[in-house]
Amino acid sequence: MKSTDLCLSSRGSEVVLVTSSDEKYPPENIIDGSSETFWTTTGMFPQEFIISFHKCVKISKLTIQCYLVRSLRIEKSLSKNPVDFEVCTEKDLQYTEGALQTEEFSLPEFQATYLRFIIKSAFDHFVSVHTVMAEGVAENL
């Protein structure tokens, strides 16, 4: 099977939870496939968002494009509901003056129905998340 970006809304993925929201920068922008659009936090940390695949997927690589994120934790769940998350990875990101942070996470292949991204801290009061990409294949269950 060909590996594809499983996080696209056009593939059925959905942002099912965010801890802050601004109607000008909705969370759906994270999964629209464009780095020109984004979701922004409204201050205070940690902040988080959860992406649902609505089915079991097998992921081999995660990429996030964001701005001003200092510390990030990514968790996965195989449950039918967004519960029972397990840590996939945690990382402190480098500050990039005036440019998007593009962070790739090459992980051992894993299965998930949900991904939770927890922005633990930032370089400023607000951060933006432009895209999340999950390379992998949908499971045929």
N, C-alpha and C positions, 0 to 999 in steps of 0.2 A: 504494500500500500504506500502511496505517496504521502510524505509528510506535508502538513499544511498548517497555517495559523488558525488555531482552534478558538482564539479569543475574539474573533470578529463577530459583531452583531449579525452580519449577513450570513453567518454559519450557525446562528441560533443561540449564541452566547448572550448573557444578560448580566448587568450589574444589579445585584439583588439587595445590596446594603451599602450605604455610605454613612460616615459619621458626621459629615457636614455637606451642605449643598448651597449653591448659588445658581439661580435660574439662568444666568448668562453663561455659565460654564457647567453644564449638567454632567453627571457621571457617565452617561452614555457616550460622551466624547472619548473616553478611555478605549472603547472597543469599536470605534467607527473606522479604524484603519488609517487615520490621518494624524500626522504629527503637528498639523496646523491648529487642531482643536484640542481642548484639554478640560479636565476637571480641576478645580482649585479648592484647597481647604479654606476654612474660615477661621484659622488660628487655633491655638492650643493643641498640644500633642499628648498622647498618640492620636492619630487619625487612621481610619482603615476603610477598605472597600472589599467587597466579596463579589467574585465573578462566578456565575453558574454556567455549566456546560449543558445542563438538562439531560446528561447521559454520561456514562463512564468514558473517559478519554485517556490515552496513553501519551504522556508528555516527555520529550527528551531535552528540550531547551526552553528557557524563559528569557525574555528581553523586556526591559522597561525603559521608556523614555520619560524623564521627569526633570524637574528643575527645583533646586534648593533642598533636596532631600539629603539628610545627613545619615540617618540610620533606618534600615528597612529589614523587616522580617517577612518571609513568605511561608504560608502554611497551606496544607492540602487537606481535603476531606473526601471520603468515599461514601459518605452517608447520603440518604435520600433528601435530607434537610441540611442546612448549613450549620452543622454541629460536629463535635469530635474532631477538631482540627489537630494535625501533627505538623511540627516544624519541618520545612524542606531546607531552608537556608536563611541565614541572617548575615547582613553585611553593612559596613560603614562605607558610604559612597564618598567619592572625591568631589570637592567643590569645583565647579566649572563656571568661571566668570562670564556671564552673558551668553552661555551656550547650554543646550540641553545636555543632561547627563544620560548617556546611553549605557546601560548596564546589562551584560549578558550573563546568564547563569546556566552553565553546562552542568547538568545534574545527571545522576544515574536515572535511567528511564523510570517513570512512576505513573501510577494511575490516580485519577481524581475525578470527582464530580463538581467540586468547588475549589477555588483558590481564594485565600484571604491574604491581602497585602496590608501589613501594619507599618505605617510610617511612625517610627518611634520618636524621631527628633528631626529638626531641620536647621538649615543655616540662616533662616529668617522666620518671620511670624507666619508666613504662608508658603505653601508649595503648590506646584502644578504637576499633574500626571497627564502626559500626552498620549502615550500608547502603552499597551501591554500586549505582548505577543507570546503565544505558547505554541511551539512547534511540536507536532505529533500527529497521531491518528485517532479517529473515533473508534471505540471498541464495538464489535458486533455482538452484543449480548442478547 
